[in-house]
């Protein structure tokens, strides 16, 4: 059992660095900052330790328990603001390891243009070269296993790291749907690739190559160094606010952090920096509860405005998906799905090449396709011209800062090498599909880089109350057009062998949904999030809507930083786990340099 702190070990003590959140980024920072024995570090994590939790360690055991009630939102035929409730508020990796302990294990790097966009927006040093440097520092990528039923792994030895704390590997098991899908997509001009981002391939996973268990930031970064005398980790400690002194003229200084533990409120004192690593929902909430945010939101709640920074909680973006196309699969094709692999008799009857696996049988989401709008929609240029005209129209309701961000995002949309839409193979029935005992697969599209911008704000001074999240989903028409194009590509791939040969029938949305209008109605009523929210504390110049600068320091403060996905000003086109690790590693060096 790792040595964790008790409240009496930390209450009232002064620490050089206080990290609010023991998730993916927070634990990377805890490791890197405590490398210097002359500084003291404390991590305050609201959740529990979950040490050796079998549900977390198992690559498949978490799926039905996490997804069943939260996969779909559904909207009315006319999109309405959607305030997510306490369930989603808790569904954010609450515990050591954060989202890396509950995610789909997908470890994908974005297109280099995604990252270079950050620097174009006024953030020196946040470019692809540094991304690769810090990504390699984090990861230890293991050579691929032999192809599984012709499903080829993507691997380039020189593009990945081999000595980092985080083991990354290829899952040796595939559902059997991935390769047929690849063949179908190749008929549509989306090729299987061995390097790069745009195309279809087998993805890496945060999976231990020998133990076949999940690798997260707790096991990779925290537990190996938990006995450092200068590092304290307190779980069950919900950060409620940052206690500051000073004013807007001199800049606010964080003097302490308040947290709730066991129903009582305590403080720890700050000597150097307070670092918020609580995620894109919680980090802005902590700032607002601390009196840092939009005056018009804070003061009606009785919160004194210490620093009027109205862009906190704005510019949010997420990857949105929907249910379907989803299929019931034919028998006799050696198909493996989450429902089937959970059956001990089925596991016992698995054939080669799986008989040599001694640990738990891992089935993770490893089949992905990423492609630009130009490959998905015949009217791609027309759609681009339409959104471009709206962005350039001075009468459009965009701030000058958002308009500039949109111009960079528009460049990514125009680039025919940069993905705009994703298709993923989900070999689990995350919602009921049909009779039990059958094999089902969901092959949904994902909107990679939405133009719609949402918000997350508190609506209560109670730190235990969840904030209100309004994604403004599909507020920009082009978002619906892009995800609809992706849906049609996914469905069209099923017209070609060998993919069509393993499909018994389409169960979602079904053969009666054929026109564009019908598809859009289906998407609206079955839309869901992939839980990749970014942007609520955007790293941008302050006059462009930024919350933090390129050193991740909150504008108007002297020693409050944010290090998590909330700082991304534009959402990356791939799943962001690898990006969180790279951001945190780079942040660690930035913070160290500032305090040398």
C-alpha positions in Angstrom: 0.0 0.0 0.0 1.5 3.4 -1.0 2.3 5.7 1.8 -0.5 8.4 1.7 -0.8 11.4 4.0 -3.3 12.0 6.8 -4.9 15.4 7.4 -2.9 16.0 10.5 0.3 15.6 8.5 -0.5 18.6 6.3 -3.0 21.0 7.9 -1.6 24.4 8.4 1.8 23.5 6.9 3.5 25.5 4.2 4.4 23.9 0.9 6.4 25.2 -2.0 3.9 23.8 -4.6 0.3 22.9 -3.9 -1.3 20.8 -6.7 -5.0 20.8 -6.7 -6.0 17.5 -8.4 -4.2 14.1 -8.4 -5.2 13.3 -11.9 -3.2 12.7 -15.1 -1.4 16.0 -15.2 -1.3 16.6 -11.4 0.7 13.4 -10.7 3.1 14.1 -13.5 3.8 17.4 -11.8 4.1 15.9 -8.4 6.8 13.5 -9.7 8.8 16.1 -11.6 8.6 19.0 -9.1 9.5 16.7 -6.1 12.6 15.5 -8.0 14.3 18.5 -6.3 14.7 17.4 -2.6 14.9 21.1 -1.6 11.2 21.8 -2.4 8.1 20.5 -0.8 5.1 19.4 -2.8 1.5 18.4 -1.8 -1.2 16.9 -3.9 -4.8 17.4 -2.8 -7.1 14.9 -4.5 -10.9 14.9 -3.9 -11.3 11.2 -4.7 -9.9 8.0 -3.2 -6.6 6.3 -3.8 -8.1 3.3 -5.7 -4.9 1.4 -5.1 -5.0 -2.0 -6.9 -8.6 -1.5 -7.8 -9.4 -4.5 -10.1 -12.0 -2.4 -12.1 -9.4 0.2 -12.8 -6.6 -2.3 -13.6 -8.8 -4.4 -15.9 -8.8 -3.1 -19.5 -12.4 -4.3 -19.9 -14.0 -4.5 -16.5 -14.8 -0.8 -16.3 -16.8 -0.5 -19.5 -20.4 -1.4 -18.7 -20.2 0.2 -15.3 -19.0 3.6 -16.5 -20.7 3.9 -19.8 -24.2 2.5 -19.6 -26.0 5.5 -18.1 -23.8 8.3 -19.5 -23.1 7.4 -23.1 -26.0 9.2 -24.7 -27.4 12.7 -23.9 -29.9 13.1 -26.6 -31.2 16.5 -27.6 -34.6 17.8 -28.8 -35.0 18.1 -32.5 -33.9 21.7 -32.0 -30.7 21.7 -29.9 -31.3 23.2 -26.5 -28.7 24.2 -23.8 -27.9 21.0 -21.9 -26.9 21.4 -18.3 -25.2 18.2 -17.2 -26.0 17.0 -13.7 -24.1 15.5 -10.8 -23.6 12.2 -12.6 -21.3 13.7 -15.2 -19.7 15.9 -12.5 -18.6 12.8 -10.7 -17.7 11.0 -13.9 -14.3 12.7 -14.4 -11.8 10.3 -12.9 -12.3 11.3 -9.3 -9.3 9.5 -7.6 -5.6 9.2 -8.0 -4.8 8.8 -11.7 -7.8 10.9 -12.7 -9.1 10.2 -16.2 -6.1 8.0 -17.0 -7.6 5.5 -14.5 -11.0 5.3 -16.2 -10.5 6.2 -19.9 -10.5 3.9 -22.9 -6.7 3.5 -22.7 -6.4 5.1 -26.1 -2.9 6.6 -26.6 -2.8 8.7 -29.8 -0.7 11.6 -30.8 -2.4 14.5 -32.7 -1.4 15.9 -36.1 1.5 18.2 -35.8 -0.7 21.1 -37.2 -3.0 20.7 -34.1 -0.1 21.5 -31.8 1.6 24.2 -34.0 -1.8 26.0 -33.9 -1.1 26.7 -30.2 2.0 28.7 -31.0 0.3 30.5 -33.9 -2.2 31.8 -31.4 0.5 33.5 -29.4 2.0 30.8 -27.1 5.8 30.7 -27.7 7.3 27.2 -27.2 4.0 25.4 -27.6 4.8 23.7 -30.9 5.2 20.2 -32.4 8.9 19.9 -31.7 8.5 20.5 -28.0 5.4 18.3 -28.0 7.4 15.4 -29.3 10.2 16.1 -26.9 8.0 16.0 -23.9 5.8 13.2 -25.2 8.9 11.0 -25.6 9.9 11.9 -22.1 6.7 10.6 -20.7 6.2 7.3 -22.7 7.9 4.0 -22.9 6.5 2.5 -26.1 6.9 -1.3 -26.5 7.4 -3.0 -29.9 4.2 -4.2 -31.5 3.0 -7.7 -31.2 2.4 -9.6 -34.5 -0.6 -8.5 -36.5 -3.9 -9.9 -35.2 -5.9 -11.3 -38.1 -4.3 -8.8 -40.5 -5.0 -5.9 -38.2 -1.7 -4.1 -38.4 -0.2 -2.0 -35.6 1.1 1.5 -36.3 4.6 2.0 -35.1 7.7 4.1 -36.0 10.5 3.5 -33.5 12.0 7.0 -34.0 8.7 8.9 -33.4 8.0 7.6 -29.9 9.8 7.5 -26.5 11.2 4.3 -25.0 12.5 5.3 -21.5 9.6 7.2 -20.0 7.6 6.2 -16.9 4.4 5.4 -18.7 4.3 1.9 -20.4 2.5 2.0 -23.7 1.8 -1.0 -26.0 -0.4 -2.5 -28.5 -3.3 -4.6 -27.3 -2.7 -8.2 -28.5 -6.5 -8.8 -28.9 -8.8 -7.3 -31.5 -12.5 -7.7 -31.9 -12.3 -8.9 -35.4 -14.2 -6.0 -36.8 -11.2 -3.6 -37.2 -9.5 -5.1 -40.3 -12.8 -5.6 -42.3 -13.7 -2.0 -41.5 -10.2 -0.9 -42.8 -10.9 -2.7 -46.0 -14.2 -1.0 -46.4 -12.8 2.4 -45.7 -10.0 1.8 -48.2 -12.7 1.5 -50.9 -13.8 5.1 -49.9 -10.2 6.5 -50.2 -9.3 6.3 -46.5 -6.2 4.2 -46.5 -4.6 2.1 -43.8 -1.3 3.8 -42.8 1.8 2.8 -40.8 2.8 6.3 -39.8 1.1 9.6 -39.4 -2.4 10.6 -38.3 -4.7 10.8 -41.2 -5.9 7.3 -42.2 -6.9 4.1 -40.4 -4.7 2.1 -38.1 -4.3 0.1 -34.9 -3.8 2.5 -32.0 -1.4 2.3 -29.0 -2.9 1.8 -25.6 -1.9 2.7 -22.1 -1.6 -1.0 -21.4 1.3 -2.8 -19.7 2.9 -5.1 -22.3 3.4 -8.0 -19.9 0.8 -7.7 -17.1 -1.9 -6.7 -19.6 -3.2 -4.2 -17.1 -4.0 -0.5 -17.4 -1.1 1.9 -16.9 -2.2 5.3 -15.5 -0.4 8.3 -14.0 -0.8 7.0 -10.4 1.1 3.7 -11.2 3.5 5.3 -13.6 4.4 8.6 -11.9 3.2 8.6 -8.3 3.5 5.3 -6.6 7.2 4.7 -7.6 8.2 8.0 -5.8 5.5 8.2 -3.1 8.1 7.7 -0.3 10.0 10.9 -1.2 10.1 12.8 2.1 9.3 16.1 0.3 6.1 14.8 -1.3 2.7 14.6 0.5 -0.5 13.2 -1.1 -3.8 13.6 0.6 -6.9 11.9 -0.8 -10.5 12.7 0.1 -9.5 16.4 0.0 -11.8 18.5 -2.1 -10.2 21.9 -3.0 -12.8 24.6 -2.4 -10.8 27.8 -3.1 -7.5 29.5 -3.4 -7.0 32.1 -0.6 -5.3 35.2 -2.1 -4.0 38.6 -1.1 -3.3 41.7 -3.2 -5.5 43.3 -5.8 -5.8 43.6 -9.6 -3.3 46.4 -9.7 -0.5 44.5 -8.0 -1.6 41.0 -9.0 -3.2 38.4 -6.8 -0.9 36.2 -4.7 -2.0 32.8 -3.6 -1.3 32.5 0.1 -3.1 29.2 0.8 -5.5 26.6 -0.5 -8.7 25.7 1.3 -10.0 22.1 1.1 -12.8 20.0 2.6 -11.9 16.7 4.2 -14.3 14.6 6.2 -16.9 17.4 6.4 -14.5 19.9 7.8 -12.5 22.7 6.1 -8.8 23.2 6.4 -5.9 25.1 4.8 -2.4 24.5 3.6 -0.1 27.4 3.0 1.7 28.3 -0.2 5.4 29.3 -0.5 5.7 29.3 -4.3 2.9 28.2 -6.6 -0.6 26.9 -6.5 -1.2 24.7 -9.5 -4.7 23.8 -10.6 -4.8 20.4 -12.3 -8.4 19.5 -11.6 -9.6 19.3 -15.2 -11.6 21.4 -17.6 -14.7 21.3 -15.3 -13.2 21.6 -11.8 -10.3 24.0 -12.5 -12.5 26.9 -13.6 -14.9 26.1 -10.8 -12.1 26.5 -8.2 -11.1 29.9 -9.7 -14.6 31.2 -9.7 -15.1 30.1 -6.1 -11.9 31.9 -5.3 -13.3 35.2 -6.6 -11.5 35.0 -10.0 -13.8 35.1 -12.9 -16.7 37.0 -14.4 -18.0 39.6 -12.0 -21.5 39.3 -13.4 -21.5 35.6 -12.4 -19.7 35.8 -9.1 -21.4 38.7 -7.3 -25.0 37.5 -7.6 -23.8 34.4 -5.8 -22.3 36.5 -3.0 -18.7 35.9 -4.0 -16.4 38.9 -3.8 -14.7 39.5 -7.1 -10.9 39.5 -6.4 -10.0 39.5 -10.1 -12.4 40.2 -13.0 -11.4 37.7 -15.6 -14.6 37.0 -17.6 -13.1 34.5 -20.0 -12.8 31.8 -17.3 -15.2 29.0 -18.1 -15.7 30.0 -21.7 -14.3 28.6 -25.0 -15.1 25.0 -24.0 -15.0 22.4 -26.7 -15.5 18.6 -26.7 -15.4 15.6 -29.0 -19.0 14.7 -29.7 -20.3 11.4 -31.0 -23.5 9.5 -31.4 -24.9 6.0 -31.3 -24.5 4.2 -34.6 -24.0 3.0 -37.1 -24.2 -0.1 -34.8 -24.5 -3.6 -36.0 -25.4 -7.1 -34.8 -22.7 -9.4 -36.1 -23.0 -12.9 -37.6 -21.9 -16.0 -35.8 -18.9 -18.0 -36.9 -16.4 -15.1 -37.6 -14.3 -15.4 -34.4 -15.7 -12.0 -33.3 -14.8 -10.9 -29.7 -16.9 -8.2 -28.0 -17.0 -6.9 -24.4 -20.2 -8.9 -23.6 -18.7 -12.2 -25.0 -15.3 -11.8 -23.3 -16.9 -11.3 -20.0 -18.3 -14.9 -20.2 -15.8 -17.3 -18.6 -16.8 -20.1 -21.0 -16.1 -17.8 -24.0 -12.7 -16.8 -22.6 -11.8 -20.4 -22.1 -12.6 -21.2 -25.7 -10.6 -18.4 -27.3 -8.3 -19.8 -30.1 -4.8 -18.8 -31.2 -3.1 -16.3 -30.9 -4.5 -15.7 -27.4 -3.7 -18.9 -25.6 -0.3 -17.7 -24.4 -1.7 -14.7 -22.6 -1.4 -15.4 -18.9 -2.9 -12.3 -17.4 -6.4 -10.9 -17.9 -7.6 -10.9 -21.5 -7.6 -7.3 -22.6 -10.0 -6.0 -25.2 -9.6 -2.3 -25.7 -10.7 0.2 -28.4 -7.8 0.1 -30.9 -9.5 0.5 -34.3 -9.6 4.1 -35.4 -9.8 6.2 -38.6 -9.1 9.9 -38.9 -9.7 11.8 -42.1 -10.3 15.3 -43.4 -13.7 16.7 -44.3 -12.6 16.6 -48.0 -12.6 12.8 -47.8 -16.0 12.7 -46.1 -18.1 15.2 -48.0 -18.4 16.0 -51.7 -19.5 19.5 -50.7 -16.6 20.1 -48.4 -15.5 23.2 -50.1 -19.0 24.7 -50.0 -19.2 24.0 -46.3 -15.7 25.6 -45.7 -16.7 28.7 -47.8 -19.9 29.1 -45.7 -18.2 29.0 -42.3 -15.4 31.2 -43.6 -17.8 33.8 -44.8 -19.5 33.8 -41.4 -16.2 34.2 -39.5 -15.2 37.1 -41.7 -18.5 38.8 -41.5 -18.1 41.7 -39.0 -21.8 41.4 -38.2 -21.3 37.9 -36.8 -21.5 37.7 -33.0 -17.9 36.7 -32.4 -15.4 38.6 -30.2 -12.2 39.7 -31.9 -10.3 37.1 -29.9 -12.6 34.2 -30.9 -12.5 35.4 -34.5 -8.7 35.1 -34.5 -8.9 31.6 -33.0 -11.5 30.7 -35.6 -9.1 31.8 -38.4 -6.5 29.4 -37.1 -9.1 26.6 -36.8 -10.3 27.4 -40.3 -6.7 26.8 -41.6 -6.8 23.3 -40.1 -10.2 22.7 -41.7 -8.9 23.7 -45.1 -5.7 21.5 -44.8 -6.5 18.3 -46.6 -3.9 16.4 -44.6 -5.4 17.3 -41.2 -8.2 15.1 -39.8 -11.6 16.7 -39.0 -13.6 13.6 -38.3 -13.0 10.3 -36.6 -14.5 6.8 -36.8 -13.9 4.5 -33.9 -14.7 0.8 -33.4 -16.5 0.3 -30.1 -16.7 -3.5 -29.4 -19.0 -3.0 -26.4 -22.7 -2.6 -26.2 -22.6 0.6 -24.1 -26.4 0.9 -24.5 -28.9 -1.9 -25.2 -28.6 -3.1 -28.8 -30.7 -6.3 -28.9 -31.0 -9.8 -27.4 -28.4 -10.9 -25.0 -25.7 -13.4 -26.1 -25.3 -11.7 -29.4 -22.2 -9.8 -30.6 -22.7 -6.1 -31.3 -20.4 -3.3 -32.5 -20.8 0.4 -32.6 -18.9 2.3 -35.2 -19.7 5.9 -34.6 -18.3 9.1 -36.0 -16.7 11.7 -33.8 -16.6 15.5 -34.4 -12.9 16.1 -34.0 -12.7 19.9 -33.8 -16.1 21.7 -33.3 -16.6 25.3 -34.0 -19.4 25.6 -31.4 -18.1 27.0 -28.1 -19.6 26.1 -24.7 -19.3 27.3 -21.1 -18.9 25.9 -17.7 -19.7 28.1 -14.7 -20.7 27.8 -11.1 -24.3 28.7 -10.1 -23.8 28.3 -6.4 -21.2 29.4 -3.8 -21.4 25.9 -2.4 -18.1 24.2 -3.4 -19.9 20.8 -3.3 -22.5 21.8 -5.9 -21.7 20.9 -9.5 -21.2 23.7 -12.0 -23.5 24.2 -15.0 -22.1 22.9 -18.3 -23.6 24.2 -21.5 -21.8 22.8 -24.6 -23.8 24.9 -27.0 -23.7 21.7 -29.1 -24.3 22.1 -32.8 -24.8 25.9 -32.4 -22.6 26.2 -35.4 -24.2 24.5 -38.4 -21.0 23.2 -39.8 -20.5 20.9 -36.8 -23.6 18.9 -37.7 -22.6 18.8 -41.3 -19.2 17.3 -40.4 -20.4 14.7 -38.0 -23.2 13.7 -40.5 -20.6 13.3 -43.2 -18.6 11.0 -40.9 -21.7 9.0 -40.1 -22.3 8.4 -43.8 -18.7 7.3 -44.3 -19.0 4.8 -41.5 -22.2 3.4 -42.9 -20.9 3.3 -46.5 -17.9 1.2 -45.5 -20.3 -1.6 -44.6 -21.2 -2.0 -48.2 -17.9 -3.7 -49.0 -16.6 -7.1 -48.3 -15.2 -8.5 -46.0 -16.9 -6.0 -43.7 -20.4 -6.5 -45.0 -20.0 -10.3 -44.7 -19.7 -10.2 -40.9 -22.7 -8.0 -40.4 -26.1 -9.6 -39.7 -28.1 -6.3 -39.5 -27.9 -2.6 -38.6 -29.6 -2.1 -35.3 -28.9 1.7 -34.8 -30.4 3.7 -36.3 -31.7 1.0 -38.6 -32.4 0.7 -42.4 -35.3 3.2 -42.3 -33.0 6.1 -41.5 -31.6 7.0 -44.9 -31.9 10.7 -45.8 -29.6 13.5 -44.5 -32.5 15.0 -42.5 -33.3 11.6 -40.9 -29.6 11.0 -40.1 -29.3 14.5 -38.5 -32.4 13.9 -36.4 -30.9 10.6 -35.2 -27.7 12.3 -34.3 -29.5 15.0 -32.4 -31.4 12.5 -30.3 -28.5 10.2 -29.7 -25.6 12.6 -29.3 -23.1 12.1 -26.5 -19.7 13.3 -25.3 -16.4 11.5 -25.5 -15.4 13.3 -22.3 -12.5 15.3 -23.8 -13.5 18.8 -22.8 -10.9 21.6 -23.2 -10.7 25.3 -23.4 -12.2 26.5 -20.1 -8.9 28.1 -19.0 -7.5 28.7 -22.5 -3.8 29.5 -23.0 -4.1 32.6 -25.2 -3.1 36.2 -25.0 -5.4 38.0 -22.6 -6.8 40.3 -25.3 -7.7 37.2 -27.3 -9.8 35.6 -24.6 -7.0 33.9 -22.7 -7.1 32.8 -19.0 -3.4 31.7 -18.8 -0.3 32.8 -20.5 2.3 30.6 -22.2 3.9 29.9 -18.8 0.4 28.6 -17.7 0.0 31.4 -15.1 -3.5 32.9 -14.6 -3.6 36.5 -15.9 -3.6 39.0 -13.1 -2.0 36.6 -10.6 1.5 36.1 -9.4 1.6 32.4 -8.6 -1.5 30.6 -9.7 -1.1 28.3 -12.7 -3.4 25.8 -14.5 -2.0 22.6 -15.9 -4.6 20.3 -17.5 -6.6 20.0 -20.6 -8.5 23.2 -19.8 -5.6 25.2 -21.2 -5.9 24.0 -24.8 -7.3 26.9 -26.9 -8.3 24.5 -29.7 -9.3 20.9 -29.3 -6.8 18.4 -30.9 -8.2 16.0 -33.5 -7.3 12.8 -31.6 -8.0 11.4 -28.2 -6.1 13.6 -25.8 -4.5 11.3 -23.2 -1.0 11.5 -24.8 -1.4 15.3 -25.0 -2.1 15.6 -21.3 1.1 13.8 -20.4 3.1 16.0 -22.9 1.5 19.2 -21.6 2.3 18.3 -18.0 5.9 17.3 -18.7 6.4 20.6 -20.5 4.7 22.5 -17.6 7.1 20.8 -15.2 10.1 22.2 -16.9 8.5 25.7 -17.2 7.7 25.8 -13.5 11.2 24.6 -12.5 12.8 27.2 -14.7 10.8 30.0 -13.2 11.9 29.0 -9.7 15.6 28.1 -10.3 
